[in-house]
Amino acid sequence: MTTKSETGALEKYVGRPFLSVNERVWKRLPKSAAATAPYHAYGTFLHSLVCQYSDRNQYHGTFFLRNRPELQLLSKLGAEKAKAGALEIAVLGCSNGAEVYSIVWTIRKEHPDLKISVYAADISPDILEIAKRGVYSLKANDLMDSAIFERLSEEEMQAMFDVQDGRVTVKPWIREGIDFQIADAGDPKLVDRVGQYQIVVANRFLCHMAPPDAERCLRNLASLVEPGGYLFVSGVDLDVRARVALDLKWVVAPEAMEEIHEGDPSVRGDWPWRWWGLEPFTRTRRDWGIRYASVFRIGSADVPALQL
Ligand SMILES: C[S@@+](CC[C@H](N)C(=O)[O-])C[C@H]1O[C@@H](n2cnc3c(N)ncnc32)[C@H](O)[C@@H]1O
């Protein structure tokens, strides 16, 4: 049996140099290689090593209009789920608010008559303060090293923000109806405090937890979805998500599955080199119909669970 220090030495002197040589070679591969089965198989092996050697930690990184196909489907399913013209959404791990404001803007633009209320939560009080204010610098700041506006066109910038002296403020009609709160998505008592929602969004924070913690948190998140409602969950280890989905008999919402999976260039581009990197959508996998699904209908008796 190997001891902890032997494993550490193996990682330092063999594993990491092996990965660093591979990364250099990988980045020089021709684009045509990406469509081949050996590329996918070897990438999956490398990604498993990266995950094994990484001490995961949380990031606040986010973008406005981060994944457009995901926002489109959210808007469509949200309108379908609304009751008497009202829709209640919960967004967990909302960071500086970019995702929440993008969701509200997309839905209000397409369904102006819908009354939307959003419970938006993050575990970090500092980032939540920024979310509440809805005022951003055009340059990256201390809590955010990413360029949060880089996916917006000039017209979209004008439609969403008032811009003055290098600061951008989310327009009042987009900020309406959002309740920002500090909360831990893994708290089993959360549902008692905040109730259930027609749509729950839990994107891109579970991948920064150790897999057993992510799995516990994901199971907990499902309790926030009212029966027949939808859970949007991307940015989580694919094995963890598929296992929980099958175990809890979630029903896959198949629309735009591939477009959503491929819809966020930063996470797709980081595979296999970062733990949050997302493998290519691969239809030759027998389990692709559950592995790449990120939108699920939960707790509804009228639709049969996915059988593999
Ligand atoms: C990478 S950002 C993702 C932001 C946004 N959801 C998106 O997709 O762009 C992850 C956020 O999740 C928050 N977070 C991490 N663990 C959390 C938890 N247990 N409960 C609530 N928020 C959490 C972090 O503080 C961080 O702001």
The ligand as an SDF file (V2000), in Angstrom:
LIG
                    3D

 27 29  0  0  0  0  0  0  0  0999 V2000
  -18.0380   30.6000  -10.7300 C   0  0  0  0  0  0  0  0  0  0  0  0
  -19.2930   31.5460   -9.9070 S   0  0  0  0  0  0  0  0  0  0  0  0
  -20.6500   31.1750  -10.9820 C   0  0  0  0  0  0  0  0  0  0  0  0
  -21.5690   32.3330  -11.1350 C   0  0  0  0  0  0  0  0  0  0  0  0
  -22.7920   32.0650  -12.0080 C   0  0  0  0  0  0  0  0  0  0  0  0
  -23.6520   31.0510  -11.4480 N   0  0  0  0  0  0  0  0  0  0  0  0
  -22.4340   31.7150  -13.4190 C   0  0  0  0  0  0  0  0  0  0  0  0
  -22.7800   30.6100  -13.8500 O   0  0  0  0  0  0  0  0  0  0  0  0
  -21.8110   32.5250  -14.1020 O   0  0  0  0  0  0  0  0  0  0  0  0
  -19.6380   30.5300   -8.4830 C   0  0  0  0  0  0  0  0  0  0  0  0
  -20.3280   31.2580   -7.3430 C   0  0  0  0  0  0  0  0  0  0  0  0
  -20.9150   30.2950   -6.4870 O   0  0  0  0  0  0  0  0  0  0  0  0
  -20.7860   30.7280   -5.1490 C   0  0  0  0  0  0  0  0  0  0  0  0
  -20.9000   29.5550   -4.2570 N   0  0  0  0  0  0  0  0  0  0  0  0
  -19.9930   28.6170   -4.0240 C   0  0  0  0  0  0  0  0  0  0  0  0
  -20.4470   27.6960   -3.1590 N   0  0  0  0  0  0  0  0  0  0  0  0
  -21.7050   28.0770   -2.8450 C   0  0  0  0  0  0  0  0  0  0  0  0
  -22.6980   27.5440   -1.9800 C   0  0  0  0  0  0  0  0  0  0  0  0
  -22.4920   26.4220   -1.2790 N   0  0  0  0  0  0  0  0  0  0  0  0
  -23.8780   28.1840   -1.8860 N   0  0  0  0  0  0  0  0  0  0  0  0
  -24.1060   29.3320   -2.5860 C   0  0  0  0  0  0  0  0  0  0  0  0
  -23.1940   29.8810   -3.4000 N   0  0  0  0  0  0  0  0  0  0  0  0
  -22.0080   29.2710   -3.5450 C   0  0  0  0  0  0  0  0  0  0  0  0
  -19.4240   31.3910   -5.1170 C   0  0  0  0  0  0  0  0  0  0  0  0
  -19.3070   32.2800   -4.0180 O   0  0  0  0  0  0  0  0  0  0  0  0
  -19.3870   32.0780   -6.4880 C   0  0  0  0  0  0  0  0  0  0  0  0
  -19.8050   33.4120   -6.4140 O   0  0  0  0  0  0  0  0  0  0  0  0
  1  2  1  0
  2  3  1  0
  2 10  1  0
  3  4  1  0
  4  5  1  0
  5  6  1  0
  5  7  1  0
  7  8  2  0
  7  9  1  0
 10 11  1  0
 11 12  1  0
 11 26  1  0
 12 13  1  0
 13 14  1  0
 13 24  1  0
 14 15  1  0
 14 23  1  0
 15 16  2  0
 16 17  1  0
 17 18  1  0
 17 23  2  0
 18 19  1  0
 18 20  2  0
 20 21  1  0
 21 22  2  0
 22 23  1  0
 24 25  1  0
 24 26  1  0
 26 27  1  0
M  CHG  2   2   1   9  -1
M  END
$$$$
